[in-house]
């Protein structure tokens, strides 16, 4: 969880779903670690997305002054929140400062190392679970079944909801119906379901409607950059 949230900004839904494809050691001859790593990297936040996510909510200089003053007057903490909140804000400031000095290439290098280290530990865990098991293929199939039954492929993301809302406000409820149909089967691996809905959307979406044009993105994709500032209630 710390890896996903702090270091990679990875999309939780898609990352967990992808992990079901990570094989038990010795159970696959076609698996390529580099290709799998690349798929995980695709789900990670860009440098700009991370900067936006870790932008401090308080001016670092003001926070430093308040912290210094609070040493002699602890009641000042009430002005900036409890100690846990202050510590979290300090972490954000430190992370943001680090990102400001980082290049895209450096971030990519850090992401690869972080995921490689984590996957090595995950591989060891899978190897231990398979120890003494006669039918590894059956164990693998059951593991994939359980993981995919608990990690949905489709969820109601903000940008999906916004596209449906924008169309409905213009009197077009077709996207609302498509999203409802999709969410009836959030764990489905049937590619035909999404392909059919995407084809319908392509045919029906007005070319002049910018929000609807954004929904050409597959419903299970990582959210696009423009959706980062969306607030849907």
C-alpha positions in Angstrom: 0.0 0.0 0.0 2.8 2.5 0.9 4.5 1.6 -2.4 1.4 2.3 -4.4 0.4 5.5 -2.6 3.7 7.2 -1.8 6.2 6.3 -4.4 4.3 5.3 -7.6 0.9 7.0 -7.5 -0.2 3.8 -9.3 -3.9 3.2 -10.1 -5.0 0.8 -7.4 -7.8 -0.9 -9.4 -5.7 -1.7 -12.4 -2.5 -2.6 -10.4 -4.2 -5.1 -8.3 -6.0 -6.6 -11.3 -2.7 -6.9 -13.1 -1.1 -8.8 -10.2 -3.3 -11.7 -10.9 -1.3 -12.2 -14.1 1.9 -12.4 -12.2 2.6 -16.2 -12.2 3.6 -18.6 -9.5 7.3 -19.3 -10.2 7.7 -22.2 -12.7 4.0 -22.2 -13.8 4.5 -20.2 -17.0 6.9 -20.4 -19.9 5.7 -17.3 -21.7 5.9 -14.8 -18.9 8.4 -12.0 -19.3 9.3 -9.9 -16.2 10.2 -6.9 -18.3 6.9 -6.8 -20.1 5.0 -7.2 -16.9 7.0 -4.4 -15.2 6.2 -2.2 -18.2 2.5 -2.8 -17.7 2.7 -1.8 -14.1 4.8 1.3 -14.9 2.0 2.4 -17.3 -0.4 2.5 -14.3 1.9 4.8 -12.4 1.4 8.5 -12.1 3.4 10.9 -14.2 5.8 13.4 -12.7 3.3 16.2 -13.1 0.5 14.1 -11.6 2.6 13.3 -8.6 3.5 17.0 -8.2 -0.2 17.9 -8.2 -1.0 15.2 -5.7 1.7 16.2 -3.3 1.3 20.0 -3.6 1.4 21.3 0.1 -1.9 22.7 1.4 0.1 25.2 3.5 3.0 27.5 2.6 6.1 25.7 3.9 7.5 28.9 5.4 4.3 29.6 7.3 4.3 26.1 8.6 7.9 26.3 9.8 7.2 29.6 11.6 4.1 28.1 13.4 6.1 24.9 14.3 8.8 27.1 15.8 6.3 29.2 17.8 4.5 26.1 19.0 7.5 24.9 20.8 6.9 27.7 23.4 3.1 27.7 23.0 1.7 24.2 22.3 -1.8 25.7 21.9 -0.7 27.0 18.5 -1.1 23.4 17.2 -4.8 24.0 17.3 -4.3 26.5 14.5 -2.7 24.0 12.2 -4.3 20.7 13.3 -3.1 17.9 15.4 0.4 16.5 15.5 -0.5 13.7 13.1 -1.8 16.2 10.6 1.2 18.4 10.9 3.5 15.4 10.4 1.6 14.4 7.2 1.9 17.9 5.9 5.6 17.9 6.5 5.9 14.7 4.6 4.0 16.2 1.7 6.3 19.2 1.7 9.4 17.0 1.7 8.0 14.8 -1.1 7.0 17.8 -3.2 10.4 19.3 -2.8 12.0 16.0 -4.0 9.7 15.9 -7.0 10.5 19.5 -7.9 14.2 18.4 -8.3 13.4 15.2 -10.2 13.4 14.5 -13.9 11.1 12.2 -15.7 14.0 9.8 -16.4 14.9 9.8 -12.7 11.3 9.1 -11.7 11.1 6.2 -14.2 14.3 4.7 -12.7 12.8 5.0 -9.2 9.5 3.4 -10.3 11.3 0.4 -11.9 13.4 -0.2 -8.8 10.5 0.2 -6.4 8.3 -2.3 -8.4 11.2 -4.7 -9.0 12.0 -4.9 -5.3 8.3 -5.4 -4.4 7.7 -8.0 -7.1 10.7 -10.0 -5.9 9.2 -10.2 -2.5 5.8 -11.1 -4.0 7.4 -13.8 -6.1 9.0 -15.3 -3.0 5.6 -15.3 -1.3 4.0 -17.1 -4.2 6.8 -19.6 -4.2 6.3 -20.4 -0.5 2.6 -20.8 -1.1 3.3 -23.3 -3.9 5.8 -25.3 -1.8 4.6 -28.9 -1.5 1.7 -28.4 -3.9 1.3 -31.2 -6.5 -0.8 -29.4 -9.0 0.7 -25.9 -9.4 -1.5 -25.1 -12.4 -4.7 -25.7 -10.3 -3.3 -23.5 -7.6 -2.6 -20.8 -10.1 -6.1 -21.0 -11.6 -7.7 -20.8 -8.1 -5.5 -17.8 -7.2 -6.4 -15.9 -10.3 -10.1 -16.7 -9.8 -10.1 -15.5 -6.2 -8.1 -12.3 -7.0 -10.2 -11.4 -10.0 -13.4 -12.0 -7.9 -12.2 -9.4 -5.4 -10.4 -6.9 -7.6 -12.9 -5.3 -10.1 -11.9 -4.5 -13.6 -14.4 -1.7 -13.9 -15.3 0.9 -11.3 -17.2 4.2 -11.5 -14.3 6.6 -11.9 -14.9 10.4 -11.7 -14.2 11.0 -15.4 -16.6 8.2 -16.4 -19.3 9.7 -14.2 -18.6 13.2 -15.5 -19.0 12.1 -19.1 -22.3 10.5 -18.3 -23.5 13.6 -16.4 -22.4 15.9 -19.2 -24.4 13.9 -21.7 -27.4 13.6 -19.5 -27.5 17.4 -18.9 -27.8 17.7 -22.7 -30.7 15.3 -22.7 -28.7 12.2 -23.8 -28.9 9.4 -21.3 -27.3 6.7 -23.6 -24.0 7.0 -21.7 -25.7 6.6 -18.4 -27.3 3.4 -19.6 -23.9 2.1 -21.0 -22.2 2.8 -17.7 -24.9 1.1 -15.7 -24.7 -1.9 -18.0 -20.9 -2.1 -17.6 -21.1 -1.8 -13.8 -23.5 -4.7 -13.6 -20.5 -6.9 -14.4 -17.5 -5.1 -12.8 -15.4 -8.3 -12.6 -16.0 -9.5 -16.2 -13.1 -10.4 -18.4 -15.4 -10.7 -21.4 -13.7 -8.2 -23.8 -16.9 -8.2 -26.0 -18.9 -6.4 -23.3 -16.6 -3.3 -23.3 -16.0 -3.4 -27.0 -19.7 -3.3 -27.7 -20.2 -0.4 -25.4 -17.2 1.5 -26.8 -18.6 1.0 -30.4 -22.0 2.3 -29.3 -20.3 5.3 -27.7 -18.3 6.1 -30.8 -21.4 6.0 -33.0 -23.6 8.1 -30.7 -21.2 10.7 -29.2 -21.6 14.1 -30.8 -18.3 15.2 -32.4 -18.6 18.7 -30.9 -18.9 17.5 -27.3 -15.5 17.6 -25.7 -16.3 15.7 -22.5 -17.9 12.9 -24.5 -15.0 12.7 -26.9 -12.8 11.9 -23.8 -14.7 8.7 -23.2 -13.1 7.0 -26.2 -10.7 5.9 -23.5 -11.5 2.3 -22.6 -13.6 2.1 -19.4 -10.9 0.1 -17.6 -8.0 2.4 -18.4 -6.1 4.5 -16.0 -7.8 7.9 -15.6 -6.6 10.5 -18.1 -4.6 13.5 -17.0 -7.5 15.9 -17.4 -9.6 14.1 -14.8 -7.2 14.8 -12.0 -9.0 18.0 -11.0 -12.5 16.6 -11.3 -14.8 16.9 -8.3 -17.9 14.8 -8.8 -20.5 14.6 -6.0 
